[in-house]
Amino acid sequence: MGRPRAGTNRTSTPERLLQAAEVAFSAVGFGTAKLADIAQRAGIRRPSLLYHFASKEDLYAATVERCIARLRRALSEVFEADGDFTTRLMQTTERYVEFVQGEPELSRLVLRELLDGNGPGQKILLRQIVPLVDDVERFIRTQGKDVVRPDVPVRAAVLMMASDVFLRSATGPLKQPLWGEEDHAKSLARILLLHETPDQEDRQEQ
């Protein structure tokens, strides 16, 4: 792939590099991905990549942080919305599912780091994912204290639901044979977190 002609690509070079890096790192991981391949995908040469990102570690860190920032923005919109807690919880769950399903590279990238741990991603996940889980847990405990089951381990329930969605998104063609056609994320949120009978759930859906 040659360098694009001037004016033919209005996306900034750093943004093109981050887009290319996200695809590469999610596909083969930090250790196997090559800067020359990422640069070629972005339409530049490796020395030009190193002008914008001084090392592979810097590019990887920026790639992961960019992904998590998108997820944080998507969820914060729902946290700040009006409405009762149950409605907002369902909206948060739905928004999360929509975001993750639309970002399969993010799912694969995060899962690689959770399982591998040989790259710089562990520290990045601690900086980015843990505070995001803290925000979700705080939202549920403070805003839902009157409707959330007192016996539920909230953080474990959040991670169970979140990881299920991540895994479904990352499995590609195996998703439908394993999970089926229906998305069960909102049903899991109700079962795991809320004081609700089946009749109450039916009324909420109406």
WOKA-V516691 format. One record per residue. N is the residue number from 1. OMEGA is omega in whole degrees, -180 to 180 (NA if undefined). D_FIRST is the distance of its C-alpha to the first C-alpha in Angstrom with 2 decimals. Layout:
N:OMEGA:D_FIRST
N:OMEGA:D_FIRST
This chain:
1:-180:0.00
2:178:3.83
3:179:6.85
4:176:8.69
5:179:11.89
6:177:14.99
7:-178:16.86
8:-179:14.36
9:-175:14.06
10:175:17.49
11:-178:16.87
12:-179:17.59
13:178:15.24
14:180:17.61
15:177:17.70
16:178:13.96
17:180:14.17
18:177:17.25
19:179:15.90
20:-180:13.04
21:180:15.76
22:178:18.19
23:-176:16.26
24:-177:15.65
25:180:19.19
26:-177:20.86
27:-172:19.31
28:179:20.09
29:-177:22.15
30:-173:22.28
31:-174:23.01
32:-178:20.27
33:-178:17.29
34:180:15.21
35:-180:14.32
36:179:11.36
37:179:9.89
38:179:11.11
39:180:9.75
40:179:6.07
41:180:7.16
42:177:8.96
43:178:6.59
44:178:8.72
45:-177:9.97
46:178:12.70
47:178:15.57
48:175:14.78
49:-177:14.90
50:172:18.22
51:-178:19.49
52:180:19.53
53:-169:20.51
54:-178:22.55
55:176:22.11
56:179:20.73
57:179:24.15
58:179:23.93
59:-179:20.63
60:180:22.16
61:180:25.39
62:-180:23.89
63:-179:21.96
64:-179:25.20
65:177:27.36
66:179:25.26
67:-177:25.64
68:178:29.36
69:178:29.93
70:179:28.75
71:180:31.19
72:179:33.96
73:-179:33.65
74:-178:33.80
75:-177:36.95
76:177:38.67
77:-178:38.85
78:178:41.01
79:-174:43.06
80:-178:44.20
81:177:44.99
82:177:48.58
83:180:50.47
84:-173:52.26
85:-177:50.72
86:178:50.31
87:-179:48.43
88:177:46.14
89:179:45.60
90:178:44.60
91:178:42.30
92:179:40.73
93:-180:40.23
94:180:38.77
95:179:36.39
96:180:35.26
97:180:34.68
98:-178:32.71
99:-175:30.52
100:179:29.85
101:178:29.25
102:-178:26.65
103:-177:24.95
104:178:24.56
105:178:22.07
106:-180:24.90
107:-179:27.36
108:-179:25.49
109:-179:24.75
110:-179:28.44
111:177:29.78
112:-179:27.81
113:180:29.38
114:-176:32.80
115:-172:32.74
116:177:30.91
117:-179:31.97
118:180:30.38
119:-180:27.91
120:-171:28.92
121:-178:29.01
122:179:32.75
123:179:33.77
124:179:31.34
125:177:32.80
126:-179:36.25
127:-170:35.48
128:-175:33.78
129:-177:34.95
130:177:38.56
131:178:39.40
132:175:37.94
133:176:40.18
134:-179:43.01
135:-179:42.53
136:179:42.68
137:180:45.70
138:178:47.45
139:-178:46.87
140:-177:48.43
141:-176:51.33
142:-177:52.33
143:-176:51.66
144:-173:52.64
145:-179:55.63
146:-176:58.01
147:179:56.07
148:180:54.10
149:-176:55.98
150:-176:57.58
151:-174:57.14
152:171:53.37
153:-168:51.15
154:-177:48.87
155:179:46.06
156:179:45.94
157:179:45.95
158:-179:43.05
159:178:40.96
160:-180:41.95
161:-177:40.79
162:-178:37.58
163:177:36.53
164:180:37.38
165:178:35.01
166:-177:32.21
167:178:32.79
168:-179:32.90
169:-175:29.61
170:-173:27.87
171:175:29.30
172:-175:27.28
173:178:28.96
174:-174:31.95
175:-176:32.94
176:178:35.05
177:-177:36.88
178:-173:37.73
179:-176:38.58
180:-176:39.30
181:-171:38.49
182:174:40.44
183:-175:39.37
184:-173:42.25
185:-178:41.18
186:176:43.84
187:178:46.50
188:179:45.77
189:179:46.03
190:-176:49.43
191:-175:50.74
192:-168:49.72
193:-164:50.64
194:169:53.11
195:-179:56.83
196:171:56.42
197:176:58.23
198:179:56.63
199:179:58.65
200:179:57.23
201:180:53.67
202:-180:54.42
203:179:55.81
204:-178:52.75
205:-177:50.51
206:NA:52.76
